[in-house]
Amino acid sequence: MKDTIPFFYYDILARIIPGAMTLATLLSVRDKLPESWKILFVGSESWKAVVVPLVLGALSYVIGVIYEAIYHAPPVKQIEFRAGDRDFERAWRKFAGASPKNAKLLLQATAEQRNNFRFRLWEKLTLEGGRDQEMGLVFAHCHRFQAEYKMFLHLIYPSVLFAVIEVARGSIGRGAISLMIVPVLFYLAHRRDERRWDQVLSFADQLNMLTEAAATTGIDAPVASQAQSENK
């Protein structure tokens, strides 16, 4: 049970909450729904107390999964990939500044090596979290920040949808306000992503994962060469 909690927390924040917000936005125009759909939301039949929450919960989850799929589709993937790079760069600068022994680790790394390095760290943490109970707690802590990052990111979609609905209704002011929330959500999302990398780098340093991750991405060779030249 304890192993499923981090993933359940992720599902609630990253999928169900954005999906529920999307359904709430769509229900604001429920007067436009087909009559056959409206039967779910009117009346006091006892079966609805069980069926309706289950249906809405399942729909919320499905919508959240669709948002996850959009996250990996171009051009969203390219935008998020570059933004994720910046999150890691900011986290690395803070980490390297506080850790002189690791300051030069990524100094000569190519962009591709740096990307592989951060993905290798996350994969390593995920793998070890599934094998070891104590590492599972470390992974759960970092996974929480990833869930919060995805939640803010996925809330952008219902915000845009609400803006479209309000503009279509003639309420341009409310639509504009909803669109103004979008950059705020994007900013909050990537601050949580940066926080995730802060923790990943800190834990990886304490668990001696940095050298291994660097070696598997080919970063250790140029760093070693630089160290040798400086010693000369």
N, C-alpha and C positions, 0 to 999 in steps of 0.2 A: 504493500500500500504506500509506504513512504517513497518508493521509487516513482510512483505515478503522480505524486503531489506536484512536483515542479512542472510537469507537462500539463496537468489539469489547470494549474494557475496560469500557464501560458495560454491555454485554450480559452479561458475565461476572459483574460485581458486582450489578447491579440485577435481573437476570432468572435467570441460571443458578444462582447460589449459593442464593438463596431457594427456587428450584424444586427444587434438589437436596436442600435441608434438608427440604422438604415430602415428597419421595419417601422420604428416610431415615426420616422419622416414620411414613409409611404402611407402610414395610417392617417396622417394629417389630411390626406386627400381620399379618405375611405368612402366619401360620398360618390366618388367616381368609380368605385369597385363594382364588378358585376354583382347582381343580386344574389347569385349562388354563393358568392364569397362572404357576403355580409351576414349570412346565417351563423357564421362562427362567432360573431362579435355581438349579437343581440340575443335576448332571451336569457332564461335562468335555468336551463336544463342542467341536471347534476353532472352529466357526462362531460360538459364543457369545462368544468373545474379541473378536470384531469387532462382532457385531450388538447384543449387550446394552449395551455402552457407548454405541453410537450411539442406541439406543432411549431409554436413560435420559437421555442428553444432550438429545435432542429433547424429551422429556417435561418435563425441567427448564426448558427454554426456553419451552415452551408455558405451563407453570404460571406462569412469571415474567411472560409477556405478559398472562395473566389477571389477575394482581395489578396490573399497570399499568392495565388496564381498570377494575378496582375502584377504583383511585385516583381516577379521573375520574367515578365514579358517586356520586350522592347517597346517604346524607349524608356519606360519606367526603370527597367533594370540598369540602364546606363546612367541615368540620373542618380539613382540610389547608390550605385557602385562608386561613383565619384564622391558623393556625399559621405559614404562609409569610409572611403580613403581618408577624407579630411578628419573624420572622427578619430580614426586610428592615429593619424599624424599628430593631432593635438594631444591625445593620450600619451603617445610615445615621447613627445617633447617634454612633457611634465615628468614622465617616468625616467627618461634618460638624464634629465637635469638633476634629479634626486638620487640617481644611481650611477656614479662615475664609471664603475666597472663595465656598465653596459652602454655607455654613451656612444661608443664607436661601433656598436654591433651592426647597425643598419647604415652606417656612413657611406659605404661604397655599394650598397645593394641597388639593383635596378628596380624600377617600378613593379615589374612582374615578380621579382623576388620578394619585395616587401608585401605584396598582396598574398603571395603563397605563404609567406611567413605568418601573417595574421590568421589566415584560414587554417594553417597547420596548428597554431596554438589553440584555436577554438575546437578543432576536431580532436586534438589530444585531450583537452579538458573534458569534452563530451565522452570520449571513450573511457578515460580513467574514472569518470563519474559513474559509469555503468558497471565498472569492475570493483570499485572500492567504496565502502560506506562513507568514510571520511571525505574522500574525493567527491562523493555524491553531494555532500553538503556544500562543497566549494562550487561545484557546477550549478547547483540549485540557486546559490546566491547570485552568480553571474547570469544565469538563465532568467532570473527575475527582471533584471535590467533590460534584457533583450525583449521580454514580453511587454514591458512598459513602452519600449521604443516602437514595437510593432503596433501597439494599441493607438498611440498618438498618430502614427503614420496612417493607419487604416481609418481613423476617424475623419481624415480628410475627405474621403469619398461621400459619406452622408452629409458632410458640410456643404460640399459642392452640389449634391442632389437637392438639399434644402434650398440653396440659393436659386437653383433652376426653377424649382416649384414656386418659390415666392415671386420671382420675376415673371413667371407665366401667369401668376395671379394678379400681377400689377403692383405688387409691393416691392418696388425696386430698392427701397431703403433697407428693408430686412434682408433682401438678397445680397446687397452690398456688404452688410455687417457680417453675414455668414461667410462670404468670400474672404473678408478680412481676417477671419479666424484661421484660414488655411495656412498662411505663413507662420502663425503662432504655433500651430500643431506641428508643422515641419520642424520648427526650431526646437520645440520641446522633445520631439522624437529623437533628434540627433544629439541633444544634450544627454539623454538617457543612454544612447548608443555609445557616446564618449565615456560615460560613467561605466558602462560594461567593460570597455577596453581598459579603463583605469584598473579595474579589479582583476581582469584577466592577466594583465602584465604584472601586477603586484603578486598574485598567487603563483604565476608561472616562474617568476624570479625566485620566490621562496621554495618552490618545488623543483628547481633546477631544470625547467623545461625549455628555457630560452636557447641554450646552446644546442640542444637536440633539434629544436624547430629550425634554427639557423642552418644546422648541418644538412638537414633534409631538403632545404631549399637552395643550397649552394652558396650561402652567404659566408660560411666560415672561412672559405679559402681566401677571398680578398682581404678579410679582416686579419687573418693570420699573416698574410703577406705584408700588410701595413705594419703590424706589430713588429715583425722581423726587421723591416726597414728602419723603423724608429729606434729599435735597439742598437742598430749599427751606428 
